[in-house]
Every structure is written in structure tokens, then in C-alpha cells.
Amino acid sequence: MTAVLEVTNVKKSFGGIKAVDGVSFDVQEGEILGLIGPNGCGKSTLFNCILGQLTPTDGEVKVDGKIVTGLRPSELNRLGVSRTFQLLQVFPKLSVRENLILAGQEHQGNMMSRLFGPSDAGLSAAADQMIGFFKLDHLATEAAGGLSYGQQKLLDAAMAFMGGPRLVLLDEPAGGVNLTMLGDLKERLAAINREKRATFVVIEHNMEFVMSLCTRVMVMAEGKLLAMGTPAEVRANPAVIEAYLGHCGIDP
Amino acid sequence: MTATGKYLRIALGIAVIAALIIVPMNFNRYGLYILSQWAVMTIAAMGLNLTLGYAGQVSLAQGAFVGIGAYAAAIMTTQGGMPLIAALGVAIVLCFAIGWILGYPALRVQHHYLAFVTLAFSTLAFLVFRNEDWLTKGIYGISNIPRPNVMGFATNRPLPFYYFCLGSLALVSLAMWWLIRSPWGRAFVALRENPVRALSLGIDTRRYTLMAFAIGSALGGVAGTLYAPLTQYIDPVPFNLSLSLDLLMMVIVGGSGFFFGPFLGAMIAVLLPEWLRFTQGYYLMLYAVAVMLLLIYSPTGILGILDRYLAERRTKAASALRAVAKSRLETAP
């Protein structure tokens, strides 16, 4: 097994607040790592540091052994690192298919071929396949802004996979999604993980979702790494119960 | 429904093009001048529509680029004795390069802050046109700008020159249509709607922002190279800030981010004041009130009204379909 993502002692402060305070971990190929912790513990900030949206105050991020700290998000994306956002981030005026083509087009050819080549950058078939995979068939030509919240969440996730990424960071993919659709989403993510050997890091508050999908779970509290282990280990960890899960949390 | 819609649109397009070719044949000199001006301003507004409407970057400098193009054409064809096509090449390259540089502030500031930066550039360009006598002849202006020969046809008379402008507009429209439906066009829209998400999808927002400015400005230059032989005399006054504001208004009134917005916007800005001339002193007032009322009623411009109407019809049709499907489900055993 090789580490797809290695994070070493990453720190990020905003003024006097240490949002992320020396976090180190790695993610192996094909793994689904869950990242949980109370609100404001630095999960999203850590994501933004890894993905180049923020520059870490200190520390190092490696993807496939290559140092990527300080790269722009667009450069990182073209190295095969993709993400979804906590809040909805689809392009409302474009159709579902256009959203997906947009999500993949910068991985095809170069600037010149994108100007003079075909309008769909050769991605129509791939987009339709993704639409089928996420069961959005009847919505392909609808404007993304007209979809329900849950459908937009599915589209958001689908967009992250258009570039054929090696590593995908998902920020609360289950937030605000109804139960049926949540099952769909989980099953789809697991299938992509199996078939494409895509590696995931998932921030999520839905414990059932995290515990059943993830192979390993990492817990953050106050900017620091609190615990790391299999879902069962983390669930049984007294420090985690104290800081996050609570005593009468979920059924064992 | 969509098939008939498509044929209707094609028929309408052919009718409009035919009208633009045939109707002006018995126009007088002044009518043709106004119509040529419409074609030229449409090209400049299309450039701004790319920068502002599609890529979402505010610019108050489009008039300055029309000026740069016009001066390039005037200087090169009068003093240099060169053909207009050479001036066109120079204007495009020059405006593209300056537009690219003007795009850099857009990487740091947005919206009205960006508007102020471009406004400063507009003023700067005007000062250069007015004060650099050695190059632009300052307030005396440049006269006797020749009209070009296009493939052996002289365009000295108003009608051939109008056709020359119309042909140029057609070429620019085709190029713009291609650009908008290419992956670049999609990336420009992504830039406008959500630059953070665009960046996370591998879209080099920096390069596309600069491109949007550069291409939009280059089209301003193209319009300028047509403007100079149209009026045959240029001085700095037409290229002051009010031209940039006029062009901005054309884009917004027509419908910012709609392909045909600039055509309509330029028509209103160029033709409406002429049609309202019978009201004598009141025409500017009426014109201003009409524009205000329009923008209160529809902030997305004239094509925004049409777009809303069509979207409403689609939604109604879709919900009707859903209702039918639902009633079928309910009546099913």
C-alpha cells in the first residue's frame, strides 16, 4: 500500500486563533478515511489547507509523495485531487450535463484544443455515464439551480469525480440529504471506491454514514488530532465520547 | 414543441438578416450612417458582454478600447497610408495586450472596486488621445480618414460601407458564438457564477479572467477600426467616459450574459434617440425615463423578460406533465 495523501504537522492560525494545530496523518490508496469532530474543531480549515484554498502557517502536504503545499487549487485538481464543499456549489444556470462537462473539461487537452475543439470537450458520453451512475437521468438537461437540495448534493458529488481523481475530499456530503438519497449516495461512493480505487477523506456528522462507509476514522478536537482508528475503536474511545459523541450518542 | 421552436427561431433569424440587407437599400445617407453606427457599437458591446455578461468582470473602459482602435486605424491609414486590414491587426493585438494587463487588477478586486480601476484607465486613455499631439493631433483630431477597398469594392458610398460594417458584425458574431459554446465559454460562466468552485475543478480562473478582459477589449478595438472610417474624422471627445457608460448601458439594457443582448441594447442606444427626435428637446429625458423604467421592471434587461417568460412556460409544462404522471400512478390498480 502506498500513501496517497501525507499530511505532516499542518498548522493554520487566524490571528491568535489556532484553527489547526499540528495535525499529521496519512491516507492509503483505496482507503475511505472519515474525519469527525465538533463544529469549529478545524476540519474544514484542514481541508482548505490540504487543497490550497488556504496556505498553511506551517507543515507539509504531499500527494503521491510529491510536495503540494502552496499549490493553487486548480493545479492540485489537475494532479488528481478533487473536492466537494459543505455548502452547495453547483453552477445554477448551467444544466446538469453542462455542470459535469465543466467539471471535467480542464482535464482534457490544452487551452487551444478547448477553444477550437468540440464544444463538449469530448465529455458528453462520460457526463451521461456519470448522470446514469448517480441516477440523475431524467434531469440531464434541467438547470442545476432548479434541482432539489438532495439532487444538487448528488450532482455536487458527481462533479468531483468527472476528472477521474485519485483523491477526493468530501465536506459533509450527507448534510441535508434525505434518508433514501443518503443510502444512494453512500452506495455510489462505495462503488466508486471499489471500482476505481479512488481514495476518499470524508468530513461528516452523520455517524451512521461515517461508521458504515469509512475504513478508518480520525477525530479532531480544538485543532488537534484526538484519535485515529477503525470505526469500532473510535466509537469505544473514552476521549472521543467525552469530546464529541456524547454518552448517550449512538447505539453500539 | 422544441422542434417548431427551432424552426421558428431559424425563420426569424433569416428574416432579420434579410431585412438588414434589403430594407436599408432605399435609406438616405443619414439612415445608413445610423445603421452602420449600430453595427459598430454592437461589436463593441459584444466585447463588453463577454467580459461583463459572461465572465462577470465589470469594466468601464470599453470606450477607451474603441478609441484605441479608432486612433490606430486613423493614424495608420492617413499618415501611414496603410490598408485598414493592417490597422485592424494592430488594433486587435494592441487592445488584446492592454486588455490583458487591465485584467490584472481584476485578479485582486471585484465589482465596483474593479469598476473604479477601469474608470481610471478610461480617463488615462482619454488624456493620451487629447494631449499627445505628436501622435493623435490632440483636440484638432484626424480628418480625411479613407474608407477601405474590400476585395476590390470601394466602400466610399454609404451603402457599401454599411454592408462592410454588417459583414464585419456577422463575422464577429460567428466567432463569438463559437467562443461562447466552446469550453472557454463554459469556463467564463463558471468564473461569473462561482470562482471558488471553478478553481477547485481545475479551472485556471486567473488565466480565464485575463482572457475575458483581453478578448473583450480586442473586440472594442475592432469596433474602433470600423468607427474611424465610418465618421472619417475623429477627435478625443467621442471616446471619453460617456462612451464606456453608453456601452455598459447597451449590455445591461439588452440583457447582460445573453448572446443577442448587445444587438438589442445597441439598437436602443443608437436608434431610440433618433426615433424620439420628433419630441425635440424632450427626447433625452424620455429616453432616460424609458431606460429607468425598463431596469426597474427587469434588471436583467429586455432579453431577461423573454427568458423569464420562456422559463415560466417550461415550468408550467413540466408541472403539467408531472401532474399527469401522478394521476396515472394514483389511478393505476
Interface residues (C-beta under 8 A of the other chain):
Chain A: L51 Q53 R72 P73 S74 N77 R78 S82 R83 F85 Q89 V90 F91 P92 K93 L94 E98 I101 L102 A103 Q105 E106 H107 Q108 M111 R114 L115 F116 G117 S119 A121 M159 M162 G163
Chain B: L179 R181 S182 P183 W184 R186 A187 V189 A190 E193 N194 V196 R197 L199 S200 L201 G202 I203 D204 T205 R207
